[in-house]
Amino acid sequence: MNFADISGFFAQTTQPTAPAWTGFVPLVLMVVVFYFLLIRPQQKKAKEHANVLQSLRKGDRVVFAGGIVGEVTAVKEKHVNVRSGESKFEILKSAVTEVTERGAETTLA
């Protein structure tokens, strides 16, 4: 037995090894952090946008993705008719980014 064999034997027996599952702990923590910082807020924002689109009604003042500001004149299934200044547009509902002012609510008597 030479010196190289003895040093190799002691080196292997004195260094404890960590369990295999400890390598997955940082990966799991990163997935949890990404979920709470990126995925969950995006889902919440998408849900709020869907609620805005569902609640659109005639008379609402809206801002569209292209920067057009106008008043809703009619709401269809996938489109919104808008009057902006002297122009009239038919724009996709999905392009609505914000409702700036709600129109007067009509009540049935």
VMD Tcl script that builds the backbone (N, CA, C; Angstrom):
set m [mol new atoms 327]
animate dup $m
set s [atomselect $m all]
$s set {name element resname resid chain x y z} {
  {N N MET 1 A 0.848 -1.165 0.000}
  {CA C MET 1 A 0.000 0.000 0.000}
  {C C MET 1 A 0.898 1.234 0.000}
  {N N ASN 2 A 0.662 2.112 -0.906}
  {CA C ASN 2 A 1.488 3.317 -0.964}
  {C C ASN 2 A 0.733 4.517 -0.397}
  {N N PHE 3 A 1.405 5.636 -0.354}
  {CA C PHE 3 A 0.841 6.853 0.256}
  {C C PHE 3 A -0.395 7.356 -0.492}
  {N N ALA 4 A -0.431 7.252 -1.812}
  {CA C ALA 4 A -1.566 7.724 -2.602}
  {C C ALA 4 A -2.829 6.940 -2.255}
  {N N ASP 5 A -2.697 5.672 -2.040}
  {CA C ASP 5 A -3.853 4.855 -1.682}
  {C C ASP 5 A -4.391 5.221 -0.310}
  {N N ILE 6 A -3.514 5.473 0.623}
  {CA C ILE 6 A -3.929 5.809 1.989}
  {C C ILE 6 A -4.603 7.176 2.024}
  {N N SER 7 A -4.044 8.182 1.324}
  {CA C SER 7 A -4.651 9.519 1.333}
  {C C SER 7 A -6.007 9.502 0.645}
  {N N GLY 8 A -6.153 8.712 -0.403}
  {CA C GLY 8 A -7.444 8.597 -1.074}
  {C C GLY 8 A -8.484 7.959 -0.181}
  {N N PHE 9 A -8.086 6.982 0.603}
  {CA C PHE 9 A -9.005 6.302 1.521}
  {C C PHE 9 A -9.508 7.253 2.596}
  {N N PHE 10 A -8.583 8.032 3.185}
  {CA C PHE 10 A -8.992 8.975 4.227}
  {C C PHE 10 A -9.828 10.118 3.670}
  {N N ALA 11 A -9.540 10.557 2.450}
  {CA C ALA 11 A -10.302 11.651 1.850}
  {C C ALA 11 A -11.751 11.236 1.623}
  {N N GLN 12 A -11.978 10.002 1.269}
  {CA C GLN 12 A -13.337 9.537 1.017}
  {C C GLN 12 A -14.118 9.330 2.309}
  {N N THR 13 A -13.476 8.937 3.347}
  {CA C THR 13 A -14.206 8.639 4.571}
  {C C THR 13 A -14.447 9.864 5.444}
  {N N THR 14 A -13.702 10.938 5.256}
  {CA C THR 14 A -13.862 12.095 6.127}
  {C C THR 14 A -14.828 13.131 5.572}
  {N N GLN 15 A -15.240 13.056 4.310}
  {CA C GLN 15 A -16.141 14.049 3.717}
  {C C GLN 15 A -17.558 13.477 3.641}
  {N N PRO 16 A -18.448 13.983 4.475}
  {CA C PRO 16 A -19.825 13.482 4.399}
  {C C PRO 16 A -20.518 14.028 3.144}
  {N N THR 17 A -21.429 13.284 2.597}
  {CA C THR 17 A -22.172 13.728 1.412}
  {C C THR 17 A -23.586 14.106 1.828}
  {N N ALA 18 A -24.129 15.093 1.157}
  {CA C ALA 18 A -25.487 15.554 1.443}
  {C C ALA 18 A -26.482 14.617 0.765}
  {N N PRO 19 A -27.682 14.502 1.324}
  {CA C PRO 19 A -28.710 13.672 0.674}
  {C C PRO 19 A -29.038 14.225 -0.719}
  {N N ALA 20 A -29.495 13.364 -1.595}
  {CA C ALA 20 A -29.762 13.749 -2.986}
  {C C ALA 20 A -30.873 14.793 -3.096}
  {N N TRP 21 A -31.858 14.756 -2.204}
  {CA C TRP 21 A -32.994 15.678 -2.319}
  {C C TRP 21 A -32.623 17.121 -2.026}
  {N N THR 22 A -31.501 17.381 -1.373}
  {CA C THR 22 A -31.134 18.758 -1.042}
  {C C THR 22 A -30.787 19.577 -2.287}
  {N N GLY 23 A -30.477 18.937 -3.380}
  {CA C GLY 23 A -30.220 19.655 -4.627}
  {C C GLY 23 A -31.484 20.234 -5.242}
  {N N PHE 24 A -32.639 19.662 -4.880}
  {CA C PHE 24 A -33.907 20.135 -5.433}
  {C C PHE 24 A -34.509 21.289 -4.649}
  {N N VAL 25 A -34.077 21.503 -3.448}
  {CA C VAL 25 A -34.638 22.555 -2.591}
  {C C VAL 25 A -34.498 23.940 -3.230}
  {N N PRO 26 A -33.324 24.338 -3.731}
  {CA C PRO 26 A -33.241 25.661 -4.363}
  {C C PRO 26 A -34.119 25.780 -5.612}
  {N N LEU 27 A -34.242 24.696 -6.359}
  {CA C LEU 27 A -35.087 24.720 -7.553}
  {C C LEU 27 A -36.550 24.923 -7.172}
  {N N VAL 28 A -37.011 24.238 -6.157}
  {CA C VAL 28 A -38.392 24.388 -5.696}
  {C C VAL 28 A -38.627 25.806 -5.180}
  {N N LEU 29 A -37.673 26.343 -4.437}
  {CA C LEU 29 A -37.807 27.711 -3.940}
  {C C LEU 29 A -37.881 28.719 -5.080}
  {N N MET 30 A -37.095 28.515 -6.137}
  {CA C MET 30 A -37.139 29.428 -7.286}
  {C C MET 30 A -38.496 29.368 -7.974}
  {N N VAL 31 A -39.072 28.174 -8.116}
  {CA C VAL 31 A -40.387 28.039 -8.743}
  {C C VAL 31 A -41.447 28.759 -7.905}
  {N N VAL 32 A -41.381 28.629 -6.603}
  {CA C VAL 32 A -42.347 29.303 -5.721}
  {C C VAL 32 A -42.214 30.819 -5.838}
  {N N VAL 33 A -40.994 31.321 -5.857}
  {CA C VAL 33 A -40.766 32.765 -5.981}
  {C C VAL 33 A -41.277 33.266 -7.325}
  {N N PHE 34 A -40.989 32.560 -8.414}
  {CA C PHE 34 A -41.480 32.969 -9.728}
  {C C PHE 34 A -43.005 32.973 -9.757}
  {N N TYR 35 A -43.630 32.006 -9.122}
  {CA C TYR 35 A -45.086 31.964 -9.112}
  {C C TYR 35 A -45.659 33.208 -8.447}
  {N N PHE 36 A -45.140 33.553 -7.275}
  {CA C PHE 36 A -45.705 34.684 -6.540}
  {C C PHE 36 A -45.294 36.038 -7.104}
  {N N LEU 37 A -44.157 36.125 -7.780}
  {CA C LEU 37 A -43.714 37.411 -8.317}
  {C C LEU 37 A -44.129 37.650 -9.761}
  {N N LEU 38 A -44.312 36.608 -10.553}
  {CA C LEU 38 A -44.602 36.792 -11.972}
  {C C LEU 38 A -45.951 36.214 -12.407}
  {N N ILE 39 A -46.187 34.968 -12.109}
  {CA C ILE 39 A -47.361 34.289 -12.656}
  {C C ILE 39 A -48.650 34.759 -11.992}
  {N N ARG 40 A -48.693 34.782 -10.686}
  {CA C ARG 40 A -49.918 35.150 -9.970}
  {C C ARG 40 A -50.366 36.589 -10.260}
  {N N PRO 41 A -49.469 37.587 -10.230}
  {CA C PRO 41 A -49.919 38.944 -10.572}
  {C C PRO 41 A -50.423 39.053 -12.013}
  {N N GLN 42 A -49.813 38.318 -12.945}
  {CA C GLN 42 A -50.271 38.367 -14.326}
  {C C GLN 42 A -51.666 37.758 -14.456}
  {N N GLN 43 A -51.930 36.674 -13.745}
  {CA C GLN 43 A -53.258 36.071 -13.774}
  {C C GLN 43 A -54.294 37.015 -13.173}
  {N N LYS 44 A -53.922 37.701 -12.114}
  {CA C LYS 44 A -54.834 38.655 -11.472}
  {C C LYS 44 A -55.158 39.806 -12.423}
  {N N LYS 45 A -54.135 40.297 -13.119}
  {CA C LYS 45 A -54.337 41.391 -14.069}
  {C C LYS 45 A -55.228 40.942 -15.224}
  {N N ALA 46 A -55.038 39.728 -15.719}
  {CA C ALA 46 A -55.868 39.210 -16.809}
  {C C ALA 46 A -57.317 39.060 -16.360}
  {N N LYS 47 A -57.526 38.635 -15.128}
  {CA C LYS 47 A -58.875 38.489 -14.597}
  {C C LYS 47 A -59.567 39.845 -14.476}
  {N N GLU 48 A -58.833 40.861 -14.004}
  {CA C GLU 48 A -59.399 42.210 -13.900}
  {C C GLU 48 A -59.741 42.767 -15.279}
  {N N HIS 49 A -58.889 42.512 -16.277}
  {CA C HIS 49 A -59.145 42.984 -17.637}
  {C C HIS 49 A -60.397 42.313 -18.196}
  {N N ALA 50 A -60.564 41.030 -17.936}
  {CA C ALA 50 A -61.765 40.321 -18.393}
  {C C ALA 50 A -63.013 40.912 -17.740}
  {N N ASN 51 A -62.921 41.286 -16.472}
  {CA C ASN 51 A -64.059 41.905 -15.785}
  {C C ASN 51 A -64.395 43.268 -16.389}
  {N N VAL 52 A -63.364 44.036 -16.761}
  {CA C VAL 52 A -63.591 45.336 -17.411}
  {C C VAL 52 A -64.311 45.131 -18.736}
  {N N LEU 53 A -63.882 44.152 -19.509}
  {CA C LEU 53 A -64.514 43.896 -20.805}
  {C C LEU 53 A -65.963 43.438 -20.636}
  {N N GLN 54 A -66.227 42.653 -19.602}
  {CA C GLN 54 A -67.594 42.183 -19.350}
  {C C GLN 54 A -68.515 43.324 -18.944}
  {N N SER 55 A -67.971 44.323 -18.259}
  {CA C SER 55 A -68.814 45.396 -17.725}
  {C C SER 55 A -68.926 46.601 -18.654}
  {N N LEU 56 A -68.385 46.521 -19.854}
  {CA C LEU 56 A -68.503 47.645 -20.791}
  {C C LEU 56 A -69.964 47.888 -21.145}
  {N N ARG 57 A -70.337 49.168 -21.208}
  {CA C ARG 57 A -71.697 49.513 -21.604}
  {C C ARG 57 A -71.690 50.860 -22.334}
  {N N LYS 58 A -72.786 51.134 -22.945}
  {CA C LYS 58 A -72.931 52.362 -23.714}
  {C C LYS 58 A -72.720 53.575 -22.811}
  {N N GLY 59 A -71.950 54.541 -23.277}
  {CA C GLY 59 A -71.709 55.771 -22.532}
  {C C GLY 59 A -70.384 55.778 -21.790}
  {N N ASP 60 A -69.723 54.632 -21.665}
  {CA C ASP 60 A -68.424 54.583 -20.995}
  {C C ASP 60 A -67.363 55.276 -21.838}
  {N N ARG 61 A -66.473 56.008 -21.174}
  {CA C ARG 61 A -65.322 56.591 -21.867}
  {C C ARG 61 A -64.157 55.640 -21.656}
  {N N VAL 62 A -63.530 55.231 -22.754}
  {CA C VAL 62 A -62.499 54.199 -22.697}
  {C C VAL 62 A -61.234 54.652 -23.412}
  {N N VAL 63 A -60.134 53.991 -23.055}
  {CA C VAL 63 A -58.851 54.187 -23.718}
  {C C VAL 63 A -58.486 52.850 -24.344}
  {N N PHE 64 A -58.058 52.900 -25.601}
  {CA C PHE 64 A -57.683 51.686 -26.310}
  {C C PHE 64 A -56.169 51.547 -26.363}
  {N N ALA 65 A -55.712 50.355 -26.726}
  {CA C ALA 65 A -54.283 50.051 -26.761}
  {C C ALA 65 A -53.521 51.000 -27.690}
  {N N GLY 66 A -54.139 51.469 -28.731}
  {CA C GLY 66 A -53.480 52.378 -29.662}
  {C C GLY 66 A -53.491 53.825 -29.201}
  {N N GLY 67 A -54.098 54.105 -28.062}
  {CA C GLY 67 A -54.129 55.461 -27.530}
  {C C GLY 67 A -55.392 56.221 -27.862}
  {N N ILE 68 A -56.314 55.609 -28.554}
  {CA C ILE 68 A -57.570 56.269 -28.899}
  {C C ILE 68 A -58.434 56.377 -27.649}
  {N N VAL 69 A -58.971 57.560 -27.429}
  {CA C VAL 69 A -59.881 57.795 -26.318}
  {C C VAL 69 A -61.239 58.109 -26.934}
  {N N GLY 70 A -62.259 57.425 -26.473}
  {CA C GLY 70 A -63.570 57.662 -27.050}
  {C C GLY 70 A -64.681 57.206 -26.136}
  {N N GLU 71 A -65.897 57.386 -26.624}
  {CA C GLU 71 A -67.088 57.015 -25.875}
  {C C GLU 71 A -67.759 55.842 -26.570}
  {N N VAL 72 A -68.100 54.835 -25.791}
  {CA C VAL 72 A -68.733 53.633 -26.335}
  {C C VAL 72 A -70.165 53.976 -26.745}
  {N N THR 73 A -70.503 53.646 -27.997}
  {CA C THR 73 A -71.858 53.885 -28.485}
  {C C THR 73 A -72.661 52.597 -28.572}
  {N N ALA 74 A -71.975 51.466 -28.729}
  {CA C ALA 74 A -72.651 50.169 -28.761}
  {C C ALA 74 A -71.647 49.080 -28.396}
  {N N VAL 75 A -72.141 48.055 -27.727}
  {CA C VAL 75 A -71.295 46.931 -27.343}
  {C C VAL 75 A -71.840 45.675 -27.996}
  {N N LYS 76 A -70.975 44.992 -28.743}
  {CA C LYS 76 A -71.345 43.728 -29.375}
  {C C LYS 76 A -70.548 42.618 -28.705}
  {N N GLU 77 A -70.667 41.411 -29.228}
  {CA C GLU 77 A -70.000 40.268 -28.601}
  {C C GLU 77 A -68.485 40.421 -28.594}
  {N N LYS 78 A -67.893 40.749 -29.751}
  {CA C LYS 78 A -66.438 40.852 -29.836}
  {C C LYS 78 A -65.959 42.259 -30.183}
  {N N HIS 79 A -66.866 43.150 -30.550}
  {CA C HIS 79 A -66.500 44.495 -30.983}
  {C C HIS 79 A -67.183 45.543 -30.129}
  {N N VAL 80 A -66.625 46.733 -30.184}
  {CA C VAL 80 A -67.194 47.888 -29.502}
  {C C VAL 80 A -67.258 49.019 -30.518}
  {N N ASN 81 A -68.404 49.656 -30.636}
  {CA C ASN 81 A -68.512 50.842 -31.482}
  {C C ASN 81 A -68.175 52.047 -30.628}
  {N N VAL 82 A -67.283 52.892 -31.145}
  {CA C VAL 82 A -66.770 54.014 -30.372}
  {C C VAL 82 A -66.869 55.283 -31.199}
  {N N ARG 83 A -67.206 56.378 -30.510}
  {CA C ARG 83 A -67.186 57.690 -31.135}
  {C C ARG 83 A -66.068 58.483 -30.471}
  {N N SER 84 A -65.146 58.970 -31.285}
  {CA C SER 84 A -64.036 59.774 -30.790}
  {C C SER 84 A -63.959 61.026 -31.640}
  {N N GLY 85 A -64.332 62.136 -31.038}
  {CA C GLY 85 A -64.392 63.377 -31.804}
  {C C GLY 85 A -65.494 63.272 -32.844}
  {N N GLU 86 A -65.143 63.474 -34.100}
  {CA C GLU 86 A -66.117 63.377 -35.194}
  {C C GLU 86 A -66.038 62.027 -35.894}
  {N N SER 87 A -65.210 61.130 -35.402}
  {CA C SER 87 A -65.006 59.830 -36.046}
  {C C SER 87 A -65.737 58.730 -35.288}
  {N N LYS 88 A -66.116 57.701 -36.055}
  {CA C LYS 88 A -66.738 56.522 -35.458}
  {C C LYS 88 A -65.885 55.312 -35.831}
  {N N PHE 89 A -65.654 54.435 -34.849}
  {CA C PHE 89 A -64.823 53.261 -35.040}
  {C C PHE 89 A -65.544 52.024 -34.548}
  {N N GLU 90 A -65.167 50.890 -35.122}
  {CA C GLU 90 A -65.560 49.599 -34.573}
  {C C GLU 90 A -64.259 48.897 -34.214}
  {N N ILE 91 A -64.044 48.675 -32.923}
  {CA C ILE 91 A -62.761 48.184 -32.420}
  {C C ILE 91 A -63.012 46.918 -31.610}
  {N N LEU 92 A -62.040 46.013 -31.628}
  {CA C LEU 92 A -62.138 44.797 -30.838}
  {C C LEU 92 A -62.192 45.118 -29.345}
  {N N LYS 93 A -62.987 44.374 -28.614}
  {CA C LYS 93 A -63.079 44.572 -27.166}
  {C C LYS 93 A -61.727 44.373 -26.487}
  {N N SER 94 A -60.947 43.435 -26.992}
  {CA C SER 94 A -59.669 43.120 -26.353}
  {C C SER 94 A -58.691 44.287 -26.402}
  {N N ALA 95 A -58.948 45.282 -27.255}
  {CA C ALA 95 A -58.065 46.441 -27.352}
  {C C ALA 95 A -58.349 47.480 -26.266}
  {N N VAL 96 A -59.431 47.300 -25.530}
  {CA C VAL 96 A -59.754 48.229 -24.433}
  {C C VAL 96 A -58.756 48.007 -23.308}
  {N N THR 97 A -58.059 49.066 -22.909}
  {CA C THR 97 A -57.087 48.938 -21.830}
  {C C THR 97 A -57.611 49.520 -20.521}
  {N N GLU 98 A -58.494 50.508 -20.622}
  {CA C GLU 98 A -58.932 51.187 -19.402}
  {C C GLU 98 A -60.276 51.858 -19.630}
  {N N VAL 99 A -61.113 51.827 -18.615}
  {CA C VAL 99 A -62.362 52.602 -18.615}
  {C C VAL 99 A -62.100 53.804 -17.729}
  {N N THR 100 A -62.087 55.006 -18.336}
  {CA C THR 100 A -61.754 56.201 -17.579}
  {C C THR 100 A -62.945 56.808 -16.860}
  {N N GLU 101 A -64.119 56.612 -17.458}
  {CA C GLU 101 A -65.319 57.208 -16.864}
  {C C GLU 101 A -66.511 56.337 -17.213}
  {N N ARG 102 A -67.307 56.008 -16.231}
  {CA C ARG 102 A -68.493 55.204 -16.471}
  {C C ARG 102 A -69.629 56.086 -16.959}
  {N N GLY 103 A -70.404 55.563 -17.902}
  {CA C GLY 103 A -71.545 56.293 -18.415}
  {C C GLY 103 A -72.678 56.265 -17.416}
  {N N ALA 104 A -73.693 57.079 -17.674}
  {CA C ALA 104 A -74.846 57.124 -16.778}
  {C C ALA 104 A -75.567 55.795 -16.826}
  {N N GLU 105 A -75.871 55.260 -15.647}
  {CA C GLU 105 A -76.578 53.986 -15.590}
  {C C GLU 105 A -78.050 54.221 -15.906}
  {N N THR 106 A -78.582 53.337 -16.721}
  {CA C THR 106 A -80.001 53.424 -17.024}
  {C C THR 106 A -80.742 52.438 -16.144}
  {N N THR 107 A -81.768 52.898 -15.494}
  {CA C THR 107 A -82.561 52.026 -14.625}
  {C C THR 107 A -83.934 51.829 -15.245}
  {N N LEU 108 A -84.428 50.610 -15.125}
  {CA C LEU 108 A -85.754 50.311 -15.641}
  {C C LEU 108 A -86.769 50.558 -14.533}
  {N N ALA 109 A -87.793 51.328 -14.846}
  {CA C ALA 109 A -88.791 51.644 -13.826}
  {C C ALA 109 A -90.030 50.813 -13.989}
}
mol reanalyze $m
mol bondsrecalc $m
mol representation Tube
mol addrep $m
